[in-house]
Amino acid sequence: MAVHDVASGARLDTISTGDCDRPHGVATHAAGWLAVTSESTQNLLLFDLESFELRHAVDVGAEIPHICGIAPDGGTAYAANIGSSSLTPIDMASGRVLGQIPVMGCRPGSLRCRPAS
């Protein structure tokens, strides 16, 4: 994946996804995380945002992780799986899948994480 300066458009760096091709959904968090879905390998990739080092390549255990999000506290990432009609919560620190959340009646093609009210 290419990293660009938003203001100038200049290419700054490249992030390798290794064998996890077809990167699609991208989310960042102020705590220093970058999450990227790999649709073809069923993985959510978790990178250190400063170094671009891959911390975890997590098999989400569901089909076609399309979009991702990170909870406001930075502790949990979510993959929205359009092939399985589910969400997969993942612990950011350990890279451990926390379960599967079925989404009834739709294929989740978008995801927004916000604080509970």
C-alpha positions in Angstrom: 0.0 0.0 0.0 1.2 3.5 -0.7 1.5 6.2 1.9 0.9 9.8 0.7 1.2 13.2 2.2 -2.4 14.5 2.0 -1.5 18.2 1.4 1.1 17.7 -1.3 0.1 14.3 -2.7 3.8 13.2 -2.5 4.4 9.5 -2.0 6.1 9.0 1.4 6.4 5.3 1.9 5.1 1.9 1.0 3.6 -0.6 3.4 3.9 -4.3 2.5 0.9 -6.6 3.2 3.1 -9.6 2.4 1.0 -12.6 1.2 -2.2 -10.9 2.3 -3.3 -9.5 -1.0 -6.4 -7.4 -2.0 -6.2 -4.9 0.8 -9.5 -3.1 1.0 -10.8 -1.5 4.2 -8.5 0.8 6.1 -8.9 2.3 9.6 -6.5 4.3 11.8 -6.5 5.2 15.5 -4.7 7.9 17.5 -3.2 5.2 19.7 -0.9 4.4 16.8 -2.8 1.6 15.0 -3.5 1.0 11.3 -6.0 -1.8 10.5 -6.4 -3.2 6.9 -8.6 -5.9 5.6 -7.3 -8.5 3.2 -10.4 -9.9 1.4 -8.8 -12.8 -0.4 -7.0 -14.2 2.6 -9.7 -13.5 5.2 -7.3 -11.5 7.4 -7.3 -8.3 9.3 -3.8 -6.8 9.3 -2.8 -4.7 12.3 0.2 -2.4 11.9 2.1 0.0 14.1 1.2 3.4 12.5 4.6 4.9 13.2 6.9 2.2 11.9 4.4 0.4 9.6 5.5 -2.9 11.2 3.0 -5.6 10.9 1.9 -6.6 14.5 -0.7 -9.2 13.7 -2.2 -10.9 10.7 -5.5 -12.2 12.1 -7.6 -14.9 10.4 -11.0 -13.4 11.1 -12.7 -16.8 10.8 -15.3 -15.5 8.4 -15.7 -14.8 4.7 -14.6 -11.7 2.9 -13.6 -9.1 5.6 -14.5 -6.0 3.6 -14.3 -3.0 5.9 -12.8 -2.5 9.3 -13.0 -0.1 12.2 -11.3 0.5 15.6 -13.2 1.2 18.8 -12.7 4.7 20.3 -10.6 3.3 23.1 -8.2 1.6 20.7 -8.6 -1.8 22.3 -10.7 -3.6 19.8 -10.8 -3.7 16.0 -13.8 -5.0 14.0 -13.9 -6.6 10.6 -17.2 -6.3 8.7 -17.5 -9.6 6.7 -19.7 -9.3 3.7 -19.4 -13.0 2.8 -20.6 -14.2 6.2 -22.9 -11.3 7.2 -21.0 -10.9 10.4 -18.7 -8.7 12.4 -15.5 -10.1 14.0 -14.2 -8.2 17.1 -10.4 -8.6 17.6 -8.3 -7.7 20.6 -5.7 -5.2 19.2 -2.9 -6.0 21.7 -3.0 -9.8 21.3 -4.5 -10.1 17.8 -7.0 -12.6 19.3 -10.5 -13.1 17.7 -13.0 -12.3 20.4 -16.0 -14.0 18.7 -18.4 -13.5 15.8 -21.4 -11.2 15.8 -24.1 -12.1 13.2 -25.6 -9.3 11.2 -29.1 -10.3 10.2 -30.6 -9.4 6.9 -27.6 -7.6 5.3 -24.0 -7.9 4.2 -22.2 -5.3 6.3 -20.5 -3.0 3.7 -19.7 -0.2 6.1 -18.7 0.2 9.8 -18.5 3.0 12.2 -17.1 2.7 15.8 -18.2 5.4 18.2 -18.4 5.7 22.0 -21.4 4.3 23.8 -23.9 6.9 24.8 
